[in-house]
Amino acid sequence: MSALTDLLGIRIPVVLGPFGGLSSIPLTAAVSAAGGLGSYGLYGYDGDRIRSTIAGIRAATSAPFAVNIWLPTGDEVEPGAQHDADAAALAPFFAEVGVEPPARPERYLPPVDEQVEAILEAAPAVLSVVFGAPSAALVAEAHRRGIRVVGTATTVAEAVALADAGADAVVATGAEAAGHRVSFLRPAEESLVGLFSLLPQVVDAVDVPVIAAGGIADRRGVAAAFALGAQGVQVGTAFLAVAESAANAAHRAAIRSTSAEGTVLTRAMSGRLARGARNRAVAEIEAAGSIAPFPAQNWITGRFRAPAGEQGRGELQSLWMGQSAPLARYGTAAEAFAELAAGVPSA
C-alpha cells in the first residue's frame, strides 16, 4: 500500500471527483466498493440533508468514502434588492421551460458551520474541501473523530497553504478539469495552470500525498500522473458520463459529443469561473454581459436549469465537463474504474 491508500483506507488510489449538484449515492458507493474512494459533493445541502445523504451512502457501502464542501471565500453575496433584477435578466430562459422567475429567497446557501457540524457528527472517512484551506480547529476536530482532511489546490502556493493548514493530502487540479476552478489565493483567471506543469511542482513543494486531477480519463492519464509524482488520481468527467451518475441523458450525451476545444471557462451559469460546454445558455448570458455574483447567479440559473434537465434541454443546463471529455467512453462505473485502475503502477 502507498502512503495515500494507507491514509484513506482504500486499495486502489482512484478517487471519484465530488460533483456539486451531480453526485449520486449509487456512483459514490460503486467507486468505494471497487476499492477506490467514492466522493459526494454536498454543495447547497443543509445539515439534515447531509445527515440523510451520508446515512444513505453508508447503507450502500461499508467502504470508506469522502464528502465535499465549499469553504466560504468572503465575497459571497446575500439575497438583496438586486435579486429581482438579476432574475429578470434571465426571464427568457424561465419562459422557455415554463416557470416564473424566482422570488428572492431568505438565503442562497446554508451556513457552512451547519454543514460542518453535520459532517463531523456523521464522521465519514474523508472530508474534502475546495475554495480554501480548512481552519486549524476544523482539522483538529476532524482528526479527533477519525476523519481525514483533503484540500484542493490550483497553484503551488495553494498546495503549500493546505499542507501548512494540516491537510492530510492535497488534490492538485489542473486547468483542464471540469467544473469550478477552486482557486482561493489569487483570482481563478490568474491560476490557470495545466496539470502537467502543476503536479510535479506541487509534489516537490509539499510533504503530504498529492492526488492529480484534471484531464485524466483513462489508464494513460493515470500512468502519466504517477510518473509525475502523484500517489493517486481524482477523476470527474469519465465518471460523470456513466449510468450511475446523476447527470441526465442530455448531459451525458454532451460529454460524448463535445471536443476538447469545445469546452470553455465561464462565469455565466454560477458567477464563478467553471469549465463546461459552451451551449446556448452560456453563449447568450455571456453576450448579454450582465452576470450576477456568486452564489446569486448559481441559485437563480438553477431555477431554470432543473426543469431544463427534466425536459431534456441540454442547451439550458450547466454541462460541466473537462477537456478530456472525448475519452469518457464508459457505460458504467465498473467499466470506468477498471480502465483507470489499469494505469496504477504495480506495488
Stockholm file with secondary structure:
# STOCKHOLM 1.0

chainA/1-347         MSALTDLLGIRIPVVLGPFGGLSSIPLTAAVSAAGGLGSYGLYGYDGDRIRSTIAGIRAATSAPFAVNIWLPTGDEVEPGAQHDADAAALAPFFAEVGVEPPARPERYLPPVDEQVEAILEAAPAVLSVVFGAPSAALVAEAHRRGIRVVGTATTVAEAVALADAGADAVVATGAEAAGHRVSFLRPAEESLVGLFSLLPQVVDAVDVPVIAAGGIADRRGVAAAFALGAQGVQVGTAFLAVAESAANAAHRAAIRSTSAEGTVLTRAMSGRLARGARNRAVAEIEAAGSIAPFPAQNWITGRFRAPAGEQGRGELQSLWMGQSAPLARYGTAAEAFAELAAGVPSA
#=GR chainA/1-347 SS CCHHHHHHTCSSCEEECCCTTTCCHHHHHHHHHTTSBEEEECTTCCHHHHHHHHHHHHHHCSSCEEEEEECCCSCCCCSCTTHHHHHHTTHHHHHHHTCCCCCCCSCSSCCHHHHHHHHHHHCCSEEEEESSCCCHHHHHHHHHTTCEEEEEESSHHHHHHHHHTTCSEEEEECTTSSEECCCCSSCGGGCCCCHHHHHHHHHHHCSSCEEEESSCCSHHHHHHHHHTTCSEEEECHHHHTSTTSSCCHHHHHHHHHCCGGGEEEESTTTSSCEEEECCHHHHHHHHHTCCCCTTHHHHHHHHHHHHHHHTTCGGGSCCBCCTTGGGCCCSSHHHHHHHHHTTSCCC
#=GC SS_cons         CCHHHHHHTCSSCEEECCCTTTCCHHHHHHHHHTTSBEEEECTTCCHHHHHHHHHHHHHHCSSCEEEEEECCCSCCCCSCTTHHHHHHTTHHHHHHHTCCCCCCCSCSSCCHHHHHHHHHHHCCSEEEEESSCCCHHHHHHHHHTTCEEEEEESSHHHHHHHHHTTCSEEEEECTTSSEECCCCSSCGGGCCCCHHHHHHHHHHHCSSCEEEESSCCSHHHHHHHHHTTCSEEEECHHHHTSTTSSCCHHHHHHHHHCCGGGEEEESTTTSSCEEEECCHHHHHHHHHTCCCCTTHHHHHHHHHHHHHHHTTCGGGSCCBCCTTGGGCCCSSHHHHHHHHHTTSCCC
//
